[in-house]
Amino acid sequence: MSRYRIAVNLELTSKCNARCVMCPREAIPEQRQMTPAILDAVLARLKPEDVFRVVLAGYGEPTTHPRFDEFVPRLTDHPVQFDMVSNGQLLDERRLRLLDGAIGTLIISFSSIVPAVYDAVHVNLDQVRVMENIALAQRTLRQTTLAISLTPLSECLDTLPETIAWLRGNGVGNLTMSPTLYDRAGTLNGDRADGQGSSHRDLRAVIRQYGLHSQEMDFVPSLRDVLAQRLANRFKCTPRNIDVLISAQGQYMYCFNDIGHRRPLASVHDLSLRQAIALREETGADPEICGDCNIQSRYGIAELAGAAIAYLRPH
């Protein structure tokens, strides 16, 4: 059996309190909540030799889970690092203190300091409240790192300078952006993403211009792991193969970009993570999921070469 480490995208819930324009909520058939029994089974399956990080995300907002406050303390002593992506709406001081030290990095998605832009992108959220929570997180967190994931839509990029100025003015220095605007299985409208999913901009140039952290390699443990998974997998899609989505129902999914959870591989109750990875290695492209998806080309030669140089540098 092949050996390489991956990232795990863990979906506590598919429920969300937002209707962000870049997220195809209509493709999610029903709202699902992870049960305590499923979480226990998942945690038992996560081994450091298989996993280098777990990100609480999926296609829902983790903090909307009714047992979120009960779940977080279970992560504290686990040998695998947990991070979390949130829209920030429900991150009050009590929640932030609960998260501090239980997760490695708290990543808050944020689109713009301009109210009209924020409200158009992060639909249903309260921009003032989210901004207050970002500033509060910066002041409160001591053991957990705060990061802001800036939305790479064209309208957000137009207001990026003032957004960055506000964040840095509040002491938030860890600003990140994806160099790819995901076309999630063809669900983005043509006016929002070109064939490369770059929102009509060279996002890598934007990232360089503003000194942001590129999320390109955040799900890559090492170049050796990338090469190992590429050799092992029948379908050569690096983004899919370096990440496994575990759904709120405890299913290992064929791809994290399977919005509708149409192709589960197996249950955490039946197979170990390593067994699920081995099962996925034998699968080919799924036309229904892969046909209009733009993430397969995310990792180019230049990016992998840059990663190789970074890994070879002495630390």
Steps between C-alpha positions, in 0.01 A plus 500: 500500500639841401606737778458874484336756726197706404278777633148426623209735443260422785138605465329532837190631328375591155283773655612860448376837622619671179411485133830614351488558125796268427350208694243287315272429796224387266712197404501371859196271524430533872651633820694236690645507852779275626400297804728449803532130409618584148747756632643239737539258208668768287745599772597136545580478127732804491861386538809726480665257258208556257395860570702819537206735566123491540294803398153543647313630197309291247204683346353638819591745773647295790380741768134444406515139621280480813770297681798702378598609851493136611705380200789748520652377831525149351760630255742641755704190581477334159844433340391649164483879454154650453433829322164663428342715229216732608308798370549659843137588574469286815851540639428688821751521785379180669538304178843648429625400845362151441690475170824648632749214512252238381570586136823609338371764259164676485433616144226760457366561151464871426415676174520877541504793738247673273149417629333480158760253375498290816121482509487396134759224547439374855121501478308473831801592715543812714819672385532718811466200729752297299751787504455537876561126540816515286640779715393309813671183376821692442492626859381174660684211336830408662569140394298489178618688191251732332497515119270683261408337170430781255237428236650510148192626312549799270282733706699410812833558325387851406475591871796289614736789596258651754404155629865409561564838661217445751612148586865595548393809690330266747815291537394216271806413292427145382308579181448221250340451160437204274677535162202320345136598508350153514237422241332246722407230250381760249266684735656845464345729243711587200519867598662407832784280382686451177629163386779511757275605785700818556209745520642679193815590693840346544447411865862399556605848388249650743636282780855614425401866467343519846738263679228245577551137587404273210286203599647297214696263719305507826366151434837356396705340781812449288611456142571135574137448603378669181720280283396187689130569462546585133667166436242309704182648355349389173344846455776766505315784672732641766241718683262206538767249593666703776170562681214283627160642590326319786136599488268575791359150451845347552560412135837519327421688177643445152590872481469804725349678197202263497254765614197274501677210678405279208794262517592370846777240509434338838405572859743572783325219683605249236844604373806671640615818331793315345265238357277774357803666338600168344145456372501848346835442330334251266226742386515694175356839410130543569350696206209623710732653760815568298352611168476874567737520798803728474704383800693219331751743349548696823846357566725584207868429444602842631306457825637151564853615417459786746380257764798275433742789552321598821519147639869473413590819685638447852256594776 
